[in-house]
Amino acid sequence: MTESSPIGLVDLVGVGLNATDTLIPLASYPERGSKMEYRSETILPGGQVASTVVACQHWGLRTRYVGKLGDDAAAALHHAAFDREGVETRIVTVPGGVSPQSLILVEGSGERTVLNRRDDRLVLQPEELTRDWIVRARALHVDGHDTAAAILAAGWAREAGIPVVADLDELYPGVEVLLEKIDYLIVSRDFPCRLMDEADLETALRGMRERHGSILAAATLGQDGVLAWDGERFHHTPAYCVPVVDTTGAGDIFHAGFIYGLLQGWSLDRQLDFACAAAALNCTAAGARGGIATTGEIETLMATGIRHDSAFHGAYPVSISKKLADSVLDPAPYAAARR
């Protein structure tokens, strides 16, 4: 759909990142100071919110994407991808602007390292939003990168009684204001500890939810699945074992699965399970959107799939903090930066 078409009601509106991903597969990550030959590269559309929106559209939801692009070949790639899926777009175009680029090194294990390049002119500004783009939806999804615009959008959604879901992995300036407007706060594994200046993940999740008043505070943990705190108990869903090709976009598709379940009215445990299965299947192909499966394929994995070993017994964690101690960043420098 075009940016000038009438503003109808959609199931999901997403405000946030898009990116053109250049995937370079490598046998192993290069050592510092070394040289390494690579044999191929693939250019694909990606970006946190953009990929989440595309997945939800793929599963039959009506979606709208709000963002900003240049007028380059990368922008044309994005427009074509949105049109192909049937996503309604409200995209601000910057003449001469360079659309966001990501260089992604994918190791033999499927783990990826991302290098980002962004044109400051492509930061979405609050005055570039239209209220009806946001409130003519059943749910809003943001990633916090264009923080001021995300704050305004989330505020409009809250006023209209629309649930707000966030995918956050960075402590952007002003993110504390945004957090006050989020209902379902689903973040990367180290975000709660950095935000709360707390080494223990369970304590950080409890504190994050209490401080900001969200309905749910959760952290995605890669192979360890997801840990969520709803104010009364922890919910842990182990990840599924699949042949991993590329982990790019796993978090984006997890959020899509969560939102899909939310809009179906499912229980929290079913939402988290569907999201884990969707994310796992996306890792079986290259690219942020390469493995978006059908809902039937996701349900089949949920019914028959094998899960990774869990650090939990039942619904309450034994000690996820100990297991993740080596992977969670030291929160001290981030706390000092906030003071």
N, C-alpha and C positions, 0 to 999 in steps of 0.2 A: 504494500500500500504506500501511497505517497504521503509526504509530510503535510500536504495541504488538504487531505481528505477529512471528512467530518469526524468529530471526536465521539466515538461510540463507547459502549461499555465493554471492557475486557476483563478477563480473570486476573491477569497479572500485568503490572507495569514495572519495568526495571529502569533505574537511573544509575548509570555508572560506566565502568570501563568497557572499552572494546580494544582489541589489538590485533595486528597482523602478525602471526607467529611464523618464524622461520625455524623449522625443526632440523637439527643436525644430529643424526644418530652416531654415537661413538661407542667403541667397545668398552672403554673405561674413561673416567674423568682425567684430563691431562694433569701431569705434575707441574708444579710451579717452575717456570723457566724452560719447559720442554716444548718440542714441536710434535704435532700430531696430524696425520693425514685423515681427511674425511672424504667419503665417496659420494654422498648425496645430500641434498637439502630439499625440504618441502615447505611451500608457503601456504598457510591455512588461516582462516579467520578464527579468532579467539577472543579473550577478554572475559573477566569475571562475570559481570552482570549480563553481557551480551550472550555468553554461552548458556547461562542459566535460563534466560528468556527463550532461546532457540530450543532447548531441551523441552521446556514446558509446552511450547507450541507443537513440537514433534509428538507429544503425548496427547494432543487434542485440546489443550487449553487455548483460549484466545489471549494473545499477548500484545504488549506495546513496549518498544524500546525507545528510551530517551537518552541521547548522547550527543557527541560532537566529533566531527571528522574533518579532515582536509578535503581538497579536491583532487587528490592524487589517485594512482592506481590502487593503492591499498583501500581507499574509500570505496572505489568501484567494486572491489572484492566483497566488502562488507554489505553494500547495498544488494548485490546479487544474492548473497547468502540469506539475508533477511527476506528478500522477495521470494526466493525459492521455498522457504519454509512457510511463508504467509504471515510473517511478523509485521504488525503495523509499526512504522517508525516515525519518530519526531526527532529528526537529526538536524543540528545546527551545523552548517557547512562554513568553513573558514577558507576563503580564497587564498591560495598559496600555502596553506597549512600542511604540515607533514603529519599524517595520521599515525597514531601510536604503533610502535613496532616492538616486538619481543624476539630476541634471539634465544632459542632454547636448545641446550645441549642435553641430549637424551642418552644416558648410559645403557650398557647392555642389560642391566637389571630393570630398566624402565624408569629409574629415578631421573628427575630432570633438574637442571640448573637454568634459571631464567635471567636474562639481561634485558632491561627495559630501556626504551628511548621514547621520550614524550616531548612534544612541542608545547611550551607554556601557553601558547595562544589557544590550545585545545582544551584548556580547563573549562568545564561547564560552569557558567556563572548563574547565580540565582535569578537575575533579571531575564535570563534566557528561557526560563521555565514558564509554562502556562498551567494554571491551577487545574483546569479540567483534564489535562494530560494525566494528572496524578489521581484525582478523586473519582474519575470515571473508570474505576478498577475495583476488584475485590481484594487485592493485596498489592503491596509495594515491596520491591526488593532493591536494596542499595548496597554498595561496597565501601562507601566512605571516601573514595579517592578525591572526587570533587566535593569536598566536605561541606562547603557553604551551600551548594545546591542541594546536596543530600539532606542537610538540616532543614531547609525550607520545604522540600518535598515530604519529608517525614512529618513535619509539623502539620502540613495540609492534610496528610493521610490520617494522622491522629485526630484532628478536629472532625474529620468525616467518619470516624469509627472504622477506618480501614487498617487491618493488621500490617505491621512493618517488620520485615525480615532483613537481617544484615549479615553480610559476609565480610569480616574484617580480619586483616592480617598485619596492619601497620598502625602505629600510633600517630595518625595524621594530626597536625595542628587543628584544634577545635573538635577533636573526636569526642571529648567528654560531653560536649553539648549535644552531639548527635546521639550518643548512647542513651541520653535521657528520653529519647523519642522512639526507641526500638522495643518491639514486643518480643521478638524471637532473635536472640543474639547468639549466632553460631559462628565461632571464630577459629582461627588456626591454633594449634596446640600450645604455642608459647605466648599468645596474646594475653590470656588472663593473668599469667604470672608477671609479665612486664607491666601491664596496666595497674595491677594491685600491689606491685612491689612485694610479691609473696612467692616463695619458692615452691610451696605445696599447691598442686593443681586443684585438688578438691576444695581447699580453703579459698583459693583465688576465685573459683567459679561461684561459690557461695557468696563471697564478698561482692563480686561483680554484679550478680543479680540483685542483691540487697541494696547496693549503692545506687543503682540506676533504675530499679523498679521494673525490670523486664519480666515477662511471663516465664521465659526460659533462658538459661545461660548454658551454652554447650561449647565443647571444643572438639574439633575433628582431629583424629590421632593417626591418620594414615593406616598402616597395617593393624593398629590397635583399635580401629573402629571409631566410635564416638562416645563421649561421656557428657551427659546432660543433667543439669540440676533444675528441678521444677519448683523449688521452695520447700518441698516435703521429703523428697528422696532423689537419689541418683538413678539414672537410667543409663545402662551401658549396653551398646550393641557391638559385638565383635565384627570385624571386617570379613569379607568372603575371600576364599582362596581362588584365584583365577590366574591364568597365564598372562603376566604383565608385559605389555609392550611399551607403554608410555603412560606415566602418571599425570601428564599435563591435563588440566581441566577436571581432575577428580573432585576437587572441592566445589567447583562450579556445578557439576552435575549432582553432587550430594545435595547442594542447596535446592536445585531444581526438584529433586525427589522429595525433599522435605516440604517444599511449597505445594507440590502436587498433592501430597497426602493431606496437608493442612486444608486445602480447598475441597478435598473429598470428605472432610470431617472425620478422618481416621483417628484412632487412639495415638498417643505420642509414641508408644513402642512400635506400632506398625509404621508410622511415619519414618522413624529412625531406621528401621529395618529396610524399608523400600529405598530410602536414600543411600544406605550402605551398598545395597545390591546394584543400584543404578550407577553409583560411582565405580564400583568394582568392574562392571562390564565395560564402562567407558575406558578403563585402563587396558583393555585387550586389543586396542587399535591405536594408531598414531594420531596425535592431535587432540586439542581441547574438546572437540566434538566428534572425534572419529569413531567412538564406540557407543554413541547414544543408542541404547537398545529400545525395543518396543516394551510396552507395559507387560505384555505376555511373557517376554523373555526375562524381564526382571522378576516377575512373580514365580517363574519356574526356578530361577536361582534361589529365591527365598525359600522355596519348598524343598529343594534337593541339594543346595550348595553346601560345601564344606567350609567351615569358618577357621580363621586363624586362632591359635591358642590365645586365651584371654587372661588378663591379669585380674579378673574379677570372679567372685563367687556370687551368683544370683544378681540382684539389682544393685548391691552396694559394693564399692571397690575395696579390695584388700589393700593395695598400695600402688595406684597408678603413678604416683609421684616418684616413687623409688625407681620404677621401671623406666620412666622418662627422664630421669635426672640428667643423663648425659645429653639429652636433646633439647632441653629447655634452656633458653639463654639466661645469663645472669641478669636479674632485673635491676640491679643497682644503678648502672649507667642511665637507664631510662627514667628511673625514679629521680635521679639527680637532675636530669634534663627538665623534668616537670616542675622542680622547685624553683 
